[in-house]
Amino acid sequence: MTSLDISKSWEDNAKQLRLLGVEPLNMHGYYRDYAKRYMRSKRWKDTRDRILAVTAGCCARCGASRERYKVDVHHLTYARLGAELDADLLPLCYRCHGTVHYVRNMRQDKAQ
């Protein structure tokens, strides 16, 4: 298993994985390894803080504040993981974040 370098952009890592025959959007352990390390990086913490500042730490869906619920930053797409655009990210409280993932998973199950 090749290791991914979180100092590189998602695109650079995806190119490296494609050369190994691994599709980046379906790369299981590779993606989890990258995401796990990336989500602990200073780059992600800075990005996360910037996105939360846009809504003053409130959920973009229901308006709940950090004082009421934990507010996460949700990836609308993982296509640019590590090099996200602000438009790829959405601050959501843990309830709305869970709902978004539940609905997405239900849609994927119906499609199969």
N, C-alpha and C positions, 0 to 999 in steps of 0.2 A: 504494500500500500504506500503510495506516495504521500508525503505530507504537504499540506497547503500552507502558503505563506500569507499571513493576514496583513502583512505590509504591502502586498500586491493588491491590485483591484480584483474584483470578482471576474471581470473579463479575462484578465491574465491567467487566473487560476482555471477558469473554464476552458480556455484554449489548451492549457497543459493537460487537463483531464480528457478532453476530446482526442488528443494525440494518443492517450492510453485506451481509447475506446469506451470511455465513461461519459454518458450524457449528463451535463451539469444539472439540469432540472430534475434528474432522476438518479442522483448519485449516492443515495442512502448514506453510508458511513462517511463518505468524503464530505458531503454537505453538512452532516451533523457535526463533524470535527471542526469544520471551518466556522460554522455558526456558533458553536460552543465557545471557541476561542475568540471569535470576533465580538460576540456580545459582552465579553469581559474587557475589551480593548478600550484605550483612551479615545480612539477615533469614534467608536460607537457611543461612548458616554457623552462626548461632545455633540454628536449628531442628535442623540436622544434629548439632551438638555435644550438644544436649539428648537427642536420640534415641539417640546412641551411648553417652551416659552411663548410660542405663537398663540396658544389657547390659555395661557396663564396656568398651565397644569390641569386644565379641565378636559373632560371627555368631549371629543368633537361630535359625538352622536347624541348623548343625553344631557351633556352639560355638567355632570357630576364633578365635584372638585376633589382634589387630592385628600382633603380632610375627610371626605365621606367614603371614598373608595380609592384603592390603588389605581393609578393611571399608568398604562403601558403605552409603548409606541408600537403600533401594528404595521407590519409590512404588507402593503397591497400587492406587491410583487417581489419575488426573490431574484428576478432576472438581473438586478444590479447590486446584489448583496455585497457590501463593502464599498460600493461606489453609488449609494442610493441618491436619487434626487429627492428633494423635499416632497414632491408630489407623490412619491412612492410610499410615504409614511403618514400614519394617522394616529393621533393620540386617542386612546380608548380606555375607559375604565375596565376593570377586570370583568364586570358583568357583560358589557357590550363586546369586549374582546372575545369572551367565551362564546357569545351568541354568533358572532361573525364566523368563528371557526366551526361551530356546530352546523350552521347553515351551509357553509362551503363543503363540509364533509358529507352532509346529506345529499347535496347536489351531485357530488362525485360518486356516491354509492348508487344513486338512481341512474347515472349515465352508464354504469358498468353492467 
